[in-house]
Amino acid sequence: MAQQGISHQIIADSAAGHLMQRGKIDLIIVGSDRTLGRTGEVANKIGTYTKAVLARRHGIPFYVAIPLSTIDWNLKSGFDIPIEERDESEILGAWGILENPKFKIQNPKSKRRAYTRIANPTSGALIPGFAVTPAELITGIITPAGIFKPHELWARRRDLGWVKS
């Protein structure tokens, strides 16, 4: 965005709903790891679906920008996309640096990385890495060939690099 001279700001994920409610966000553009050419559904990092729901609630246009290589012309439903489950250690703890208290002067050799659990010892975690955003929540899909409504992808598949197999 900055390289293109487009006015923008980076926000914390959890601030999105509040900022939308207050009229501070006027457009959302996200990426996609996989876009279904038959349905217009989009699989992207966890949190994307939530942003799309919030955008719909607040009447904010929600676009997905993709390279043509992310379009999957074969899958017929977003529920067919395998969703990676990440290791629970990603949110049950944190990595930090332990310093050897014997050294008062900063000595790189006196430091070592360590993982510390910060969650309750009996708590587990569910961490899906991706979620699927339904086509009806997407205003448009931005491609090198133009901007399309999600339901237009299949009809325009030849323009979007589809090759009959």
CORSUL-V638763 format. One record per residue. RES is the residue in one letter. PHI is phi in degrees with one decimal (NA if undefined). D_CENTER is the distance of its C-alpha to the mean C-alpha in Angstrom with 2 decimals. Layout:
BEGIN
res=(RES & RES)
phi=(PHI & PHI)
d_center=(D_CENTER & D_CENTER)
END
This chain:
BEGIN
res=(M & A & Q & Q & G & I & S & H & Q & I & I & A & D & S & A & A & G & H & L & M & Q & R & G & K & I & D & L & I & I & V & G & S & D & R & T & L & G & R & T & G & E & V & A & N & K & I & G & T & Y & T & K & A & V & L & A & R & R & H & G & I & P & F & Y & V & A & I & P & L & S & T & I & D & W & N & L & K & S & G & F & D & I & P & I & E & E & R & D & E & S & E & I & L & G & A & W & G & I & L & E & N & P & K & F & K & I & Q & N & P & K & S & K & R & R & A & Y & T & R & I & A & N & P & T & S & G & A & L & I & P & G & F & A & V & T & P & A & E & L & I & T & G & I & I & T & P & A & G & I & F & K & P & H & E & L & W & A & R & R & R & D & L & G & W & V & K & S)
phi=(NA & -61.5 & -62.6 & -93.6 & 72.9 & -92.3 & -62.6 & -162.0 & -141.3 & -95.2 & -129.1 & -71.2 & -47.6 & -72.1 & -88.7 & -57.4 & -60.1 & -59.5 & -68.1 & -64.9 & -59.2 & -89.9 & 75.7 & -89.6 & -121.5 & -114.6 & -162.3 & -125.1 & -128.3 & -122.2 & -97.1 & -151.7 & -87.1 & -154.0 & -121.5 & -84.3 & -65.8 & -79.0 & -119.8 & 81.8 & -71.9 & -129.6 & -104.1 & -148.7 & -50.7 & -56.2 & 109.0 & -65.7 & -58.9 & -61.1 & -63.9 & -65.3 & -63.6 & -63.1 & -61.6 & -60.6 & -57.9 & -104.2 & 67.0 & -102.8 & -60.9 & -123.8 & -111.8 & -122.0 & -101.1 & -136.7 & -82.2 & -60.6 & -65.0 & -86.6 & -78.1 & -104.1 & -88.9 & -98.6 & -64.8 & -106.1 & -153.9 & -61.5 & -69.9 & -84.3 & -77.8 & -69.0 & -104.8 & -67.0 & -101.7 & -82.8 & -67.8 & -63.5 & -63.1 & -62.2 & -122.6 & -87.3 & -155.5 & -145.2 & -94.0 & -152.6 & -112.8 & -95.7 & -109.0 & -76.4 & -65.0 & -67.1 & -99.8 & -83.3 & -88.9 & -56.7 & -127.2 & -53.9 & -75.0 & -89.7 & -108.0 & -148.5 & -73.8 & -146.8 & -99.5 & -126.2 & -72.7 & -113.1 & -88.6 & -51.9 & -59.9 & -95.5 & -83.6 & -103.5 & -148.5 & -115.6 & -134.3 & -69.6 & -83.3 & -139.2 & -143.6 & -106.7 & -99.1 & -65.8 & -58.1 & -67.7 & -93.9 & -103.9 & -70.4 & -164.9 & -113.1 & -88.8 & -128.1 & -62.6 & -94.3 & 130.8 & -104.6 & -126.3 & -69.8 & -53.4 & -73.8 & -87.5 & -56.8 & -64.1 & -65.7 & -102.7 & -57.7 & -65.6 & -69.7 & -105.5 & 91.5 & -67.0 & -123.6 & -62.5 & -105.3)
d_center=(16.71 & 19.49 & 20.93 & 21.30 & 22.89 & 20.45 & 20.71 & 17.55 & 16.74 & 14.09 & 13.78 & 13.07 & 10.29 & 13.30 & 15.22 & 13.34 & 15.61 & 18.66 & 18.17 & 17.63 & 20.72 & 22.67 & 22.01 & 20.34 & 17.38 & 18.58 & 15.71 & 11.93 & 10.44 & 6.90 & 6.76 & 7.14 & 8.30 & 10.96 & 12.58 & 15.71 & 18.61 & 20.83 & 18.84 & 16.08 & 13.49 & 9.97 & 8.07 & 4.42 & 2.83 & 5.20 & 5.76 & 4.72 & 8.15 & 9.78 & 9.29 & 10.74 & 13.52 & 14.33 & 14.50 & 16.86 & 18.87 & 19.46 & 20.06 & 17.44 & 16.51 & 12.94 & 12.46 & 10.34 & 11.63 & 12.34 & 15.04 & 17.48 & 17.01 & 13.82 & 15.99 & 17.41 & 20.77 & 21.97 & 19.91 & 21.13 & 18.69 & 15.11 & 16.94 & 18.17 & 14.90 & 15.27 & 12.65 & 12.96 & 14.43 & 14.31 & 17.59 & 18.57 & 19.92 & 16.51 & 17.00 & 20.72 & 21.89 & 21.54 & 22.92 & 25.56 & 28.76 & 32.12 & 35.06 & 38.60 & 40.64 & 43.72 & 42.53 & 42.75 & 41.81 & 38.25 & 38.59 & 35.54 & 37.40 & 37.64 & 33.87 & 31.74 & 28.19 & 28.09 & 25.74 & 26.65 & 25.68 & 25.02 & 24.51 & 27.52 & 29.05 & 29.11 & 25.49 & 23.08 & 19.31 & 16.79 & 13.44 & 11.36 & 8.69 & 6.98 & 7.97 & 9.72 & 10.11 & 13.86 & 15.42 & 17.48 & 14.71 & 13.92 & 16.51 & 16.31 & 14.82 & 15.70 & 17.27 & 20.02 & 22.44 & 21.66 & 19.64 & 19.94 & 19.58 & 17.60 & 21.00 & 22.56 & 20.75 & 23.27 & 26.24 & 25.23 & 24.32 & 27.15 & 25.91 & 22.44 & 23.85 & 24.63 & 27.59 & 29.74 & 30.01)
END
